[in-house]
Amino acid sequence: MSLNYGRHLVSIPGPSVIPDRVLNAMHRASPNIYEGSLIELTDSLIPDLKTVARTKGKLAIYIANGHGAWEAAITNTFSKGDKVLVLGTGRFAIGWGEWGRTTGIEPLVLDFGKSSPANPDKLEEVLRQDKDHSLKAVFVTQTDTASSVTNDIPALRKAIDAANHPALLMVDCIASLGCERFEMDEWGVDLMVAGCQKGLMVPPGLSFVFANERALAARANADLATSYWDWVPRMDPAGFYQYFGGTAPTHHLFGLREALDMLVHEEGVEQAWARQEHFAKVIWAAVETWGADGGDLTFNISDPIARSRAVTCIRTSDGNGTKIRRWCEDIAGLTLGIGLVADTQGSDEWHNSFRIGHMGHLNVPMVMGTLGSIDSALKALDIPHGNGALEAAAQVVSEV
Ligand SMILES: *Cc1c(COP(=O)(O)O)cnc(C)c1O
């Protein structure tokens, strides 16, 4: 028998749950794109996006997913043959560097494996050895969505400064913006990329590049910029607020306006971070309990300080990761995230992990429903697990 009848829930690390308010804001006729309220609405997004990113820097919006923002960041700051240092802590920073290869940049990976954050001392050591400053930038994710590690961005900034190296610090916050404390200016981040479909609760289709003065200065020497990705016209209020290198993404703008009203003007960014943190602890309490007494579930990231507040990667044996996902999908009506810590999709190892996305528009029944579905799957499938996970999770919920 299937119990999958009510509203479907996605607990994946993007796209995240879209609030009904955001969907409703998008459900309307095409607006006037030449003048009037849409132009004003677009103007109003800029300060709010900067509030979320904690920056006074500049911002370009692209009609693209996160990969588009990756490409925009690269083409606006580098020239053919430039080397960048990629801090590998899973998949996504490495993916960013690889994505840039066809533009002509050369990514060099400093790999920290798939279960640890980037080590600032190692970064400092590598930068000290780069005496002629051939490395133009350091690429890192705040949250690597594959491993669910969170990197210590201020510590990495300190390492770059300690090495007295001019490399730009470029951070991928696609999974973490709005979910995890991030202070672009205070932390000395030169460039940051984000997307709208994770912590920002909007369907995929918009992405953002935030740049400080140092990143903007790099644009002057970058020979990779092409018409569409060039951030100069997009950052110019006269051009960009009305033109997106073509037709404005009208309905995404309505959706984003509603989402930013919720995040910035109603809940508040700090409160959203605190809520995300609390829900992360609820989920960790359950995972820890499942793994006790010889249970088959373990954290991919053992140190809680290095764990993401937006996604949790769990390892299993015996292909149980995929079996749990399948049961939740078919019987419960819950989509969980596929594992991304294995090298090859579909391999035996690939079936031994899954991820819980816990980003954005969440409340207690959603989080407890996700945990309850997984707990049921473990029982239905006879997967060894410690008992009392829901009890442990509820206890943490109650300590709000
Ligand atoms: C989701 C994600 C991406 C990719 O974004 P797309 O919108 O799928 O292109 C890149 N980096 C991180 C950290 C992500 O979580």
The ligand as an SDF file (V2000), in Angstrom:
LIG
                    3D

 15 15  0  0  0  0  0  0  0  0999 V2000
   23.0150   24.0260   -6.2430 C   0  0  0  0  0  0  0  0  0  0  0  0
   24.4310   24.4670   -6.1980 C   0  0  0  0  0  0  0  0  0  0  0  0
   25.1360   24.8380   -7.3430 C   0  0  0  0  0  0  0  0  0  0  0  0
   24.5570   24.7020   -8.7170 C   0  0  0  0  0  0  0  0  0  0  0  0
   23.4670   25.5150   -8.9190 O   0  0  0  0  0  0  0  0  0  0  0  0
   22.5580   25.2650  -10.2050 P   0  0  0  0  0  0  0  0  0  0  0  0
   21.4570   26.2380  -10.0050 O   0  0  0  0  0  0  0  0  0  0  0  0
   22.1210   23.8370  -10.1370 O   0  0  0  0  0  0  0  0  0  0  0  0
   23.3840   25.5550  -11.3980 O   0  0  0  0  0  0  0  0  0  0  0  0
   26.4120   25.3180   -7.2030 C   0  0  0  0  0  0  0  0  0  0  0  0
   26.9950   25.3980   -5.9960 N   0  0  0  0  0  0  0  0  0  0  0  0
   26.3630   25.0300   -4.8720 C   0  0  0  0  0  0  0  0  0  0  0  0
   27.0680   25.1440   -3.5670 C   0  0  0  0  0  0  0  0  0  0  0  0
   25.0710   24.5440   -4.9400 C   0  0  0  0  0  0  0  0  0  0  0  0
   24.4380   24.1600   -3.8250 O   0  0  0  0  0  0  0  0  0  0  0  0
  1  2  1  0
  2  3  1  0
  2 14  2  0
  3  4  1  0
  3 10  2  0
  4  5  1  0
  5  6  1  0
  6  7  2  0
  6  8  1  0
  6  9  1  0
 10 11  1  0
 11 12  2  0
 12 13  1  0
 12 14  1  0
 14 15  1  0
M  END
$$$$
